Amino acid sequence: MKKLSVIVPAYNEEESVEIFIEEFLKQTSQLPLEKNFYFINDGSTDNTLQIIKKLSAKYNYVNYISFSRNFGKEAALLAGLKSCDGDYVTVMDVDLQDPPEMLNEMYKKIVEGYDVVGTRRVNRDGEPIIRSIFARMFYKLINRISSTEMVDGARDFRLMTRQVVDNLLLLQENNRFSKGLFSWVGFNVTYLEYKNRERVAGETSWSFLKLFRYSVDGIVNFSEVPLSIATYIGLFSFLGSIILSIFFGVKTVVFGDSVQGFPTLVILLLLLGGLQLLSLGIIGKYIAKIFLETKKRPNYIIKESNIKNLF
């Protein structure tokens, strides 16, 4: 029987872990695959790790990795992909916002010949309105300025073949944006749609600010257009200054009108100063990414695990 590896990042999810396993096994009982769970404890400060360890002692199909601190979901996904050995791999949230029963249909699509079967939400019911608006804006923007298409509403929840996972692991960058990486590797992909679900328990650790920063990282990682914007700002500012110089020079010589110096000077200084700072900020973001990449720091540090040959 072929294996299914289930990668589950967890950060302060003590209320959800046991519910997740119970519901997953119930909803996928007809799936003709041997199931193995890979819980990634991302520096939880509650009893998440203790609950996972209790389950791993009870069931031999429950594996876990525990980080030395919180490294973020991207690091947890990478750790799961590196440690799993299944013929098929799925990534799921422990809060059951990713419906486990969809794996039955996803597996059928894999059997039909697809390499990746992703999922996308057709609505965002239950989310704050401002978050939904910004999410839609992000997908519209990223698909305009990036050559890597990202599906609006797509989740990390997907079923992949071993070949896809092996190629994802060839991407060694430290600044990771999985939604973009999943799209970048290509292969034969299809998506299944579903309506948004509420968390089964607990509260999300994703604040609006964290999501905003995450979206900025996605834009920087998968588009060079912001750098071009900084260049165009400089070009238009230069051309604008030439045009204004000619205009006021001609006006003074021909009509004898003196230029109102103080207001004009203040406006130009504020305009050019703001444009320069904006351009420097854009360039600085890219330089910061380069700086982090050159350090070659590991994406995460494992404190403990029950997976053999991991260390």
N, C-alpha and C positions, 0 to 999 in steps of 0.2 A: 504494500500500500504506500502511495506517495505521501509526503509530509506537507503540512501547512504550518508555516511559522507565523504566529500572531504577535506583532510588535506593539507594545502598549506603554507609551510614556506615562509617567504618573508623578504628579507634584501635589502633595497634600490632598490625597484622594482616599483617605481612610474609609469614608462612607460608601465608596463606589466599587472598590476592588472585588469584594466577594459577590456583590450583585452582578457585576460585569461577567465574571466567570460563569455563574449560574445561568444567566440569561444567554450568554454566548453558546454554551453547550446545549441548552434547550433548543435554541433556534437553528442550530447547525447540526443537529443529530443525524440528519440524512445525508450529510456531506461525506462522500467516500474518500476522506483524507484523514491521516493521522495528525492530530492537532498538538502543537507545542506552543506554549505561551512564553513570551520574553518580556517581562515587566522591567522597565527602566525607571528606577527610583531617582528622580532628578533633584536630590538634596531636600527631600521633604522634611518638614519640621514637626509633623504630627506622627501618628502611628502607622502610616502607610507601609513603611518598610517592615515593621513587625508583622503586619497582616500578610504581606506577600511572603515573608519567610515562613509563616505558619502554613500557608497554602502549599509552598514548595516542599515542606516536610511531609505534607499529607498526600500530595499528588506529584508523581515523578515527571509529569508533563509541564510543570510550572518552573520556569527558570527566571532568575532575576539578576540584575546588575544594579548596584547602588553607587552613585557618584559621591565624591568627597564634599561637594556643595552643589548649589543650583547652577547648572551650565546652560539651561534653556532647552526648549523642545527640539531645536535643530540638532543639538549635540545628542540628545536622547534617541532621535531617529537614526542618526549615524551609528551609534553604539548598537542599536538593535539590528540594523542591516549587516553590520560587521560580524555579529555574534551568531545570527541565525543560520540554519543549514537546511531549511525546507526547500522542496521542489517548487513550492509556491509561497509567496510572502504577502501578508497584508499588514497594513498600518491602521490602528484604530485608537480612538480616544476612549479612556476608561469610563467616561461619564455616560456612555450609551447614546450620545448624540449621533453616533455612527451606527445605523441599524444592523445588527449582526445577521438578521434573516436575509439581507440583501446578498450575502456571500453565496447563497445557493444559486441565485441567478447569475452572479458574477462568475462563478465557476463554470456554469454552462457556456458563458461567452468565451472563457478561456479554452474550453474544449472545442468550441467552434473555430478557434484559430487566432484569437486575439492574444497579444502579449501583455497588455495592461487593460484592466477594466476599472475605470475610476468612477467616482460618484460626484454629483453636484446637486446642491440645494436649489429648488425652484422658487423658494421664498425664504424670507428671513423673519418669519413670525416669532415674536418673543424677544427679539433683539431690540436694543435702544434704537430709535429712529435715526439719530445722528450717526451711529456706527454703521447702519445699513447704507445710508447715503454715501458716506466716505468709502465704504467697501466697493460700491458700484462705480464710484468715481475712479478708484484705484485701478480696477480692471479695465475701464475704458481708456485710461491714460497709459497703462503699461502696454496694452495691445496696440496703441498708436505709435509708441516710441521704441518698442522692442521687436526684434525679429523672432523672438520666442513667444508663441501664442500661449496665453493662459486663459483657461475657460472660467468665465464668471460663475462664481458659486462653487467652484471645484473644491473638494476636500482632500486632505492627505489620505483619507480612507480610500484604498484601492487594492486590487489584487494583481500581483505581478508574477511573472515567471522568473525562474532562477537566472536566466540570461539577462533580463532587465536589471535585476539586483546587482549582478556581477559588474555590469557596465556603469551603474550608478556609483559603485565603490571605486571605480577608476577616477572619478572626479574628486580631486584631493584638496580643493580650496577650503580654507578655514571659514571664510564668510559665506555661509550656506543659506540658500533660500530654496527649500525643497520643492515648493510648487513650481518654481522655474526649472529646477534640475529634472524633475519628473517629465516636464514637457521637452526639455532640451535633448534628452537622450533619444527621443523619438519612439520608434517601434510602432506596431499596429495597436492603436488605442481606441477604445470606445467608452462612453459615459452612460451611466444609469442615473435617472433623476429621482429625487424623493423630496418630500416636504420636511421642513425644518422640525427638529425635535428639541424639547427642553431637556436639560440635564436631569439624570435620574436622582442625583443627590449632590449636596455640596454646592460651592460657588466657584465660578470661573476665576482663574488667576490672571486672565487677559484683560487688562484695563485698556481704555481708549488710547492712552499715551503709548503703551507697549505695542498695540496694534499699529499705531501711526509710525512708530520707529521701525517696526518690522516691514511695513510697506515701503518706507524710504530705502531700507536695505535692499528690498526687492528691485526697486527702480535702479539703484546704483549698480547692483550686481548684474543686471540684464539689459542695461541701456547706456550708451555713450551720449545720448541726446542732451542731457543736462550740461555736459562739457561744451557741446556745440552752442547751447544757449548762452553760456558765459562768453564765448567768442563773439557771437552776434551782438550781445549787449555792448561789448567794447567797440565793435565796428560801428554800430548805430550811434553810440555816444560820440565817437570821433567825427562821423559825418554830420551829426547834429551841431556840433561845436563849429565846424567849418561853415555850415549854412548860416548859423546865427552870426558869426563874425562878418561874413559878407553882407548880410542883411543890415546889421547895425552900422557897418562901415559906409555903405551906400546911403543909408538914411541920414547919417551925419553930414556927409560931403554934399549930397544933392539938396537936402531940405534944411540943413543946418540945425536939425533937432539933436539935442544932447541926450545921451543914453542915461536913463534912470539907473544909476550904478548900484546902490545898496540893495534894493529888492531883487534886481536881476542877478546880482552876485550871490545873494543868499539862496535863491531858488536853484541856480545852477550848481552851487556847492552841495546842497542837500541832494539834488538829483544824481549828480555824478558820484558823490560819496556813497549814496545808497546802492547805486548800480555796482560800484567797485566792491563793496562789502558783500553784496549778493554773489557776485562772480567769485570772489575769494572763498566764500562759504561753500559754493558748489565744488570748486577745485579742491578745497580742503577736505571735503568728504571723500573724494576719490583717493587723495593722498593718504588719508587715514586708513582706508581699506588696504592700500599697498603696504603701509607701515605694519599693519596687523599680520598681513600675509608673510612678510619677510621675517617676522619673529619666529615662525614655525612652531608656535606653541601648540600643544595637543588640544583637540576640541573638547576633551573632557578628561577627568581623572577618576578611575574606578577605585572605590574604597573596598568593596567586597562583592562577591558573586558566588553562585553555586554552579557556574558553568565551568567545566573542566577545560584545561589548556587555554584559558582566556588570558591569563597573566603571562 
